[in-house]
């Protein structure tokens, strides 16, 4: 039977696994599902059609499944997969009604004051430092790291294994494997240490670094089509191929955000 504080408000027919713990002054809505091994500390609010996976920990002040800004009366789904840690005052909005919903993949550490807005998608295995804001419909691929106060614009994609420095303003897609910095962001380097920690061998890392040297001039300019073609011919590496594919798709989008619909204006 779940261990629920007498000072918590858990509405029926919410579904809590047998070993879930809920602290005082937390509020859980009637459509919420919480998986086994979860700890919901005091003063947490979980609303809407929200599903929390196994072994998650939600610290005081978290709000999950809240309606997006704008006062929508109907909202969509919000899914937080297993193994997530949401530190104090994290806000994760529900998706818009009829949309794909907000989805936080597995095993993220989301630090104090971060926001994940409606219909955003975090693939998982990420670390998001204090007050990172992932705007509506943005997409964060796996193993991304953000430093504090990073802002990811609506519909922007942050590629796998990328790292954003503090106060970075991500207005266009971030290439996978990159370190980006600035307002707006520019590619500065390859996230070599992050790749090493994720198990990339030295040969693969060197291939990615060599590809970046061919593609980026260090002054913020986007790769030319000729540079993309030359890099593609030179390297027979799956990670370099993925990098080139992402760059081409982003370059083809007028906004530099490949997921932004053509009828959506900045």
N, C-alpha and C positions, 0 to 999 in steps of 0.2 A: 504494500500500500504506500502511495507517495507520502513523503514527510512534508506536510504543509503547515506553515505557521498559522496559529489561530488569528493572527493579525493580517493575514493575506486574504485577498478576494479572488477566488477561483470560480468562474462561472461554469455551470453545467450547460451542455454535455462535453466540455473540453476533455481531451484524452491525454492523460499523463501516465507515463510508464511507471511501473511499480516502485522503482528506486529513485524517482525524481525528488529533489529537495527544493522547496520554495520558501524563501525568507519572508520576514514581516513586511507589510505594506506593499507587497508586490500585487499586481493586478493581471489576471490572465483571462482573456475573453473566451466566449463559448465555442468558437470555431478553431481554437488553437490545439495543436498536437505537439507533444514534447516527448522525445525518445528517451531510451534508457541511459542512465548514468549522468544525466544533466543536473547541474546545480544552478538554480535561479536565486541569486542573492536578494537582499532586501531592496525595496524601492525600484523594482523592475516592472515595466509594463509591456505586455505582449498581447496584441489585438489582431482582429481580422482573421482571414483564412491563412494563418501562419503555421508552418511546420518546422519544428526544430529537431534536427537529427540527434543521434546518440552522442553522448560524452561531450556536450557543449557546456560552457560556463559563462553565465551572464552576470556581470558585476553591477553594483548599485547605480541607478540612474539610467540604465539602458532602456530604450524604447524601440520595440520591434513590431512591424506590421501596422504602423500608424498610417493614416491617410496622407497622401502627398499634399504639399502646400497648394492652396487653392480651394480647399473646402469641399472636395469631391465627396458625395454621399455614398457612392458605390466604389469599392476598390477591388483589385485583383489579388493574386496570390503573392505570398512571400515565403521563400524557402531558404532556410539556413541549414546546410548539410552538416554532417557529423564532424566532431573534433574542433569546432570553432571556439575561440576565446574572445569574448566581447568585453573589453574593459569599460571603465566607468563612462557613462553619458554617451555611449554610442547610439546613433539613431539609424535605423534601417526602415525605409518606407515600404509600404505595400505597393504592388504594381497597379497600373490603371486597370479599370474594369475592361475585360475583353482583350487585354494585352497578354504578353508572354509572362509577366510577373517579374518580381525582383528575385534574384537567385544568387546566394552566396555559397560557393562550392566548399569542399571540405578543407579542414586543417589550416584555417587562417588565424593569425593573431591580429586583431583589429583594436588599436590602442585608443587611449582616452579621447573622447570628443569627436571621433570620426563620424562621417555621414555617408550613407549609401542611399542615393535617391531612387525614386520609383523606376522600375524596369531596368535597372542596372544589373550587370552580370559579372560576378567575380568567379573565375574558374576554380580557384583554390590554391592552397599551399603558399599564400602570400603573407607578407608582413606589412601592415599599414600603420605608420607612425602617427603620433598625436595630431588630431585635427585635419587629417586627410579628408577631402571631400570628393566623392565619386558622383558626378552629376547623372541626371536621368538618361537612361539608355546607353550609358558608357559601358565599355567592355574591357575587363582586365583579365589577361590571359594568365596562365599558371606561373608560379614562382616569381611574381613581381614583388619588388620592394619599393615602398615610398617613404621618403623622409617627411618630417613634420610640415604641415600646412601645404602639402601638395593639393592642387585643384585640378581635377580631370573634367574637361568640358563635356557637355552632352554629346553623345554619339561617338566620342573619341575612343580609340582602341589603344591600350598599352600592351605592347607585345610581350611574349613570354620571356622571362628571365631579365627583364629590363629593370632599371633602377632610376627613380627620380630623386633629385636632390631637394633639400629643404626649400619651401616657398616656390617650387616649380609650378608653372601655369601651363598645363597640357591642353593646347587648343587644337592640335592636329594629332594624327596617329603617331605613336612612338614605336620605332622599329624594335623587333625582338633583339635581345642581348645587349641593348644600348644603355649607357648612362646619359641622361638628359638633364639639362639645367637651364634655368632662366625664365623670364617672363616676356614673350612666350618661350617655350623650351627649344633648345637646340641640342643636337647630338654632340657630346663631348668626348666619348670614349666607349670602349667595350667593357661590360660588367665582368671583367675577367675573374675577379675573386668570387663573385656570385656563381659564375659558371663552374669554377673549380669546386666550390662547396656542394654544388648539385651533382657532382660526379663526372663532369666533362673532362676528358683526357687532354693532355697538353697539346697534342697534335690538332685536335679539333678546335681548341681555343685559339691556337696560332692561325688556323685557317680563317676563323671568323674575324680575327684582328686584321689579317691581311686583306680580307674582303672589305672591311670598313675603311681601310686606308685607300682603297681604290674608289670607294663610293662617296666618301665624305671629305670635304676640303678643310674641315675644322673651323669654318667661318659661318656655318649655319645653312649653307646652300644645299638644296635637295639634289640627290644624284641625277645626272643626266641619263637619257635613254641609252646613249652610247656607253656610259660607264656601267650601267646595268648589264648590257649585252656582253661587254668585255669581261666583267666579273663572272657572269654565268658561264662563259666559255672556259675560263681559267680553272674554276674550282668544281670538282666532282665531290660535293659534300652536301648531305641532306639539310644541314642547318643553314648553309649559305643559300641553298635553293629556296628554303622557306623564307629567309630574309629578303631575297630578291622578289619572291612572290608577294610578300606583304608590301614592299615598297612600291611595286607596280600598281597594286590595287589601290593604295592610298593616293598615288600620284594621279590616278584616273578619276578620282573624286574631286569635284570642284572645290569642296571645302577642305580637302586633305583628310577627311574622315570617311573611310570607306563604308561605314555602317549607316551614315546619315541618308535618309530618303531624299530623293531629288526634289520633292515638294516641300521639304522643311527648310526654312530660311534661318540664317543666323540672327 
